[in-house]
């Protein structure tokens, strides 16, 4: 018996009857020789961790665009916080931590530069639309490894696709990540807003503070404990009515005071115009796309999709540098 088979047997003996077992995965789009050490979901976690799209997250905006300071979250630190919160919940509920971690690490791989500003811009200008959860799946299915994709399991891909509020994951592990994404950004975006001087803790309405606490760490602790307590022994991941309401009230408060705050979002109009301009430029000049994207075009992929692929893959810094190279006059000499 291989190490992988021993680990799969251990999952079967220890995990909750509602957990997703590696040995019961619905499989991959293309058959692969099994690893003799790692179960399927652990292998997917490693594939994501080592891919280029994951490394680019460090230079993509979370909420605050090009902030002055070293401690604001990026898309990468957001991803790591989602992963850690999800693993804490999964471990307490005896769910599959490898599956949870793989979904969490992959859930934002398709996110644009400049956060949701870039996503809005591409969705507005591209006739086929753009949504980062779908782009994350496309990234792992098609764009990584020079068009071959990572060939992940069904369960990981399903969790990535369905991590947003409207999503309906087919595994409990996917549901854990879906909730962990929300509680993570509520936690860290409030923390960043206080750091930026946009809000004070006492600005949070008292009826919210009375239920889930007065600091980001208190709120996160309330959320995690409530999810674990209310999901224990159930074939579902859920929150108590009171905490769920407070979470949605807090999310609404964040939208009104941070995500739509004119101070925090003062540069987003520029970011959206930059993103739209890059899209329009590369639609007219597809010959300027890198070779791997030209290969997609030669294989029959729609031009609109390939241009979105290229722009969505950019970091904030690379998008600005590309715009600068195309449109800003340079000094010259003989």
PEVENVEN-V230943 format. One record per residue. N is the residue number from 0. SS is DSSP state (H for helix, E for strand, C for the rest). PSI is psi in radians with two decimals (none if undefined). Layout:
n->{N | N}
ss->{SS | SS}
psi->{PSI | PSI}
This chain:
n->{0 | 1 | 2 | 3 | 4 | 5 | 6 | 7 | 8 | 9 | 10 | 11 | 12 | 13 | 14 | 15 | 16 | 17 | 18 | 19 | 20 | 21 | 22 | 23 | 24 | 25 | 26 | 27 | 28 | 29 | 30 | 31 | 32 | 33 | 34 | 35 | 36 | 37 | 38 | 39 | 40 | 41 | 42 | 43 | 44 | 45 | 46 | 47 | 48 | 49 | 50 | 51 | 52 | 53 | 54 | 55 | 56 | 57 | 58 | 59 | 60 | 61 | 62 | 63 | 64 | 65 | 66 | 67 | 68 | 69 | 70 | 71 | 72 | 73 | 74 | 75 | 76 | 77 | 78 | 79 | 80 | 81 | 82 | 83 | 84 | 85 | 86 | 87 | 88 | 89 | 90 | 91 | 92 | 93 | 94 | 95 | 96 | 97 | 98 | 99 | 100 | 101 | 102 | 103 | 104 | 105 | 106 | 107 | 108 | 109 | 110 | 111 | 112 | 113 | 114 | 115 | 116 | 117 | 118 | 119 | 120 | 121 | 122 | 123 | 124 | 125 | 126 | 127 | 128 | 129 | 130 | 131 | 132 | 133 | 134 | 135 | 136 | 137 | 138 | 139 | 140 | 141 | 142 | 143 | 144 | 145 | 146 | 147 | 148 | 149 | 150 | 151 | 152 | 153 | 154 | 155 | 156 | 157 | 158 | 159 | 160 | 161 | 162 | 163 | 164 | 165 | 166 | 167 | 168 | 169 | 170 | 171 | 172 | 173 | 174 | 175 | 176 | 177 | 178 | 179 | 180 | 181 | 182 | 183 | 184 | 185 | 186 | 187 | 188 | 189 | 190 | 191 | 192 | 193 | 194 | 195 | 196 | 197 | 198 | 199 | 200 | 201 | 202 | 203 | 204 | 205 | 206 | 207 | 208 | 209 | 210 | 211 | 212 | 213 | 214 | 215 | 216 | 217 | 218 | 219 | 220 | 221 | 222 | 223 | 224 | 225 | 226 | 227 | 228 | 229 | 230 | 231 | 232 | 233 | 234 | 235 | 236 | 237 | 238 | 239 | 240 | 241 | 242 | 243 | 244 | 245 | 246 | 247 | 248 | 249 | 250 | 251 | 252 | 253 | 254 | 255 | 256 | 257 | 258 | 259 | 260 | 261 | 262 | 263 | 264 | 265 | 266 | 267 | 268 | 269 | 270 | 271 | 272 | 273 | 274 | 275 | 276 | 277 | 278 | 279 | 280 | 281 | 282 | 283 | 284 | 285 | 286 | 287 | 288 | 289 | 290 | 291 | 292 | 293 | 294 | 295 | 296 | 297 | 298 | 299 | 300 | 301 | 302 | 303 | 304 | 305 | 306 | 307 | 308 | 309 | 310 | 311 | 312 | 313 | 314 | 315 | 316 | 317 | 318 | 319 | 320 | 321 | 322 | 323 | 324 | 325 | 326 | 327 | 328 | 329 | 330 | 331 | 332 | 333}
ss->{C | C | H | H | H | H | H | H | H | H | H | H | H | H | C | C | C | C | C | C | C | H | H | H | C | C | C | E | C | C | C | C | C | C | C | C | C | C | C | H | H | H | H | H | H | H | H | H | H | C | C | H | H | H | H | H | H | H | H | C | E | C | C | C | C | C | C | C | C | C | C | C | C | E | H | H | H | H | H | H | H | H | H | H | H | H | H | H | H | H | H | H | H | C | C | C | H | H | H | H | H | H | H | H | H | H | C | C | C | C | C | C | C | C | H | H | H | H | H | H | H | H | H | H | H | C | C | C | C | C | C | H | H | H | H | H | H | H | H | H | H | H | H | H | H | H | H | C | C | C | C | C | E | H | H | H | H | H | H | H | H | C | C | C | C | C | C | C | C | C | C | H | H | H | H | H | H | H | H | H | H | H | H | H | H | H | H | H | H | H | H | H | H | H | H | C | C | C | C | C | H | H | H | C | C | H | H | H | H | H | H | H | C | C | C | H | H | H | H | H | H | H | H | H | H | H | H | H | H | H | H | C | C | C | C | C | C | C | C | C | H | H | H | H | H | H | H | H | H | H | H | H | H | H | H | H | H | H | H | C | C | C | C | C | C | C | C | H | H | H | H | H | H | H | H | H | H | H | H | H | H | H | H | H | C | H | H | H | C | C | H | H | H | H | H | H | H | H | C | C | C | C | H | H | H | H | H | H | H | H | H | H | H | C | C | H | H | H | H | H | H | H | H | H | H | H | H | C | C | C | C | C | C | C}
psi->{2.29 | 2.92 | -0.74 | -0.79 | -0.62 | -0.73 | -0.68 | -0.70 | -0.67 | -0.71 | -0.81 | -0.64 | -0.56 | -0.69 | 2.80 | 2.60 | -0.24 | -0.04 | 2.79 | 2.10 | 2.43 | -0.69 | -0.32 | 0.22 | 2.55 | -0.09 | -2.98 | 2.85 | -0.59 | 2.37 | 2.49 | 2.60 | 2.25 | 2.54 | 2.49 | -0.14 | -0.79 | 2.28 | 2.91 | -0.78 | -0.59 | -0.69 | -0.70 | -0.73 | -0.80 | -0.70 | -0.77 | -0.79 | -0.54 | 0.05 | 2.79 | -0.67 | -0.61 | -0.74 | -0.56 | -0.32 | -0.40 | -0.38 | 0.52 | 2.46 | 2.44 | -1.24 | -0.82 | 2.07 | 2.09 | 0.99 | 2.69 | 1.85 | 2.62 | -0.10 | 0.09 | 2.58 | 2.57 | 3.10 | -0.52 | -0.82 | -0.58 | -0.82 | -0.74 | -0.63 | -0.69 | -0.79 | -0.79 | -0.76 | -0.72 | -0.70 | -0.66 | -0.81 | -0.80 | -0.70 | -0.73 | -0.59 | 0.04 | 0.75 | 3.11 | 1.81 | -0.61 | -0.73 | -0.79 | -0.80 | -0.71 | -0.81 | -0.80 | -0.77 | -0.45 | -0.11 | -0.46 | 0.34 | -0.48 | 0.14 | 2.55 | 2.92 | 2.75 | 0.45 | -2.45 | -0.28 | -0.77 | -0.66 | -0.78 | -0.74 | -0.82 | -0.68 | -0.59 | -0.69 | -0.39 | 2.17 | -0.40 | 0.00 | 2.96 | 2.31 | 2.28 | -0.51 | -0.72 | -0.65 | -0.54 | -0.72 | -0.74 | -0.64 | -0.80 | -0.44 | -0.62 | -0.68 | -0.58 | 2.78 | 0.81 | 0.79 | -0.06 | -0.38 | 3.03 | -0.22 | 0.99 | 2.90 | 2.79 | -0.76 | -0.69 | -0.79 | -0.70 | -0.76 | -0.69 | -0.81 | -0.60 | 0.49 | -0.23 | 3.01 | -0.68 | -0.10 | 2.73 | 1.46 | 2.62 | -0.06 | 2.72 | -0.60 | -0.70 | -0.65 | -0.62 | -0.81 | -0.71 | -0.79 | -0.67 | -0.58 | -0.78 | -0.88 | -0.48 | -0.84 | -0.52 | -0.74 | -0.99 | -0.46 | -0.60 | -0.72 | -0.77 | -0.64 | -0.68 | -0.74 | -0.65 | -0.14 | 0.22 | -0.62 | 2.80 | 2.70 | -0.62 | -0.11 | -0.38 | 2.24 | 2.47 | -0.63 | -0.43 | -0.80 | -0.64 | -0.43 | -0.76 | 0.15 | 3.02 | 0.06 | 2.79 | -0.73 | -0.64 | -0.74 | -0.78 | -0.75 | -0.75 | -0.79 | -0.87 | -0.83 | -0.68 | -0.72 | -0.80 | -0.83 | -0.74 | -0.21 | -0.17 | 2.18 | 0.23 | 2.69 | 0.88 | 2.83 | 2.07 | 2.94 | 2.79 | 2.72 | -0.74 | -0.78 | -0.67 | -0.72 | -0.76 | -0.65 | -0.78 | -0.63 | -0.69 | -0.70 | -0.74 | -0.73 | -0.71 | -0.70 | -0.75 | -0.57 | -0.27 | -1.04 | -0.39 | 0.30 | 2.20 | -0.46 | -0.87 | -0.51 | 0.34 | -0.48 | -0.05 | -0.57 | -0.72 | -0.74 | -0.68 | -0.75 | -0.67 | -0.79 | -0.78 | -0.69 | -0.72 | -0.73 | -0.86 | -0.65 | -0.86 | -0.36 | -0.60 | -0.44 | 1.05 | -0.38 | -0.30 | -0.08 | 2.62 | 2.81 | -0.71 | -0.50 | -0.55 | -0.61 | -0.68 | -0.73 | -0.73 | -0.38 | 0.09 | 0.12 | 2.47 | 2.45 | -0.74 | -0.71 | -0.75 | -0.69 | -0.73 | -0.71 | -0.81 | -0.81 | -0.72 | -0.51 | -0.28 | 2.56 | 2.91 | -0.84 | -0.74 | -0.66 | -0.76 | -0.74 | -0.66 | -0.78 | -0.79 | -0.75 | -0.65 | -0.70 | -0.30 | 2.17 | 2.48 | 2.67 | 2.74 | 2.87 | 2.93 | none}
